[in-house]
Amino acid sequence: MCNFNKHSEEAKSFIHLYMKKASENIGGVNFLLNLIEAIKEKKPNALILGEKKVFSKEAKIEWNKIVFKDKFDILEEIIHSKKSSEGYNFNILEEENTKKAKKILNMVKTLSPLEFIATSTNTDYPEGFSFKVFDKLEDDFVSINPIFVAIFFCSNEFTKKALKYEI
């Protein structure tokens, strides 16, 4: 997931276009990269902090729901187990261990309404951008949004490669 070169051409194009539009909507590439850097600086992880927002000098990102550590740990385990794999379009519900599968399903139900909204602190860029944790959310298929993973789990190098990618 966090190795841009291992993604399919379709996935690379999607991530590139989304990140390019996102950077334009908050003031530029450096503003987006600085925001991602500010997110990474939060320890243990920005998602589980009670503030539900992170500020950089030029932008901010806010979300509508507290992410509790138990749900975060399940999500993080899924992401880290697939971090170097190809693509992002895999079903996180495919788990052989029924106890673990139930925990994943509960995590999905809890985090599915979670929405992130990034905006610029500069009034010249009022649009901003938004995204959710899950890309596909169907009864028997759930995949994690690659934009969510890129912003909260991958390095800035991933985002730089995505922005420089040529379609």
Secondary structure, 3 states (H helix, E strand, C coil): CCCHHHCCHHHHHHHHHHHHHHHHHHCCHHHHHHHHHHHHHCCCCHHHCCCCEEECCCEEEEECCCCCHHHHHHHHHHHHHHCCCCCCCCCCCCCCCHHHHHHHHHHHHHHCCCEEEEEECCCCCCCCEEEECEEEECCCCEEECHHHHHHHCCCHHHHHHHHHCCC
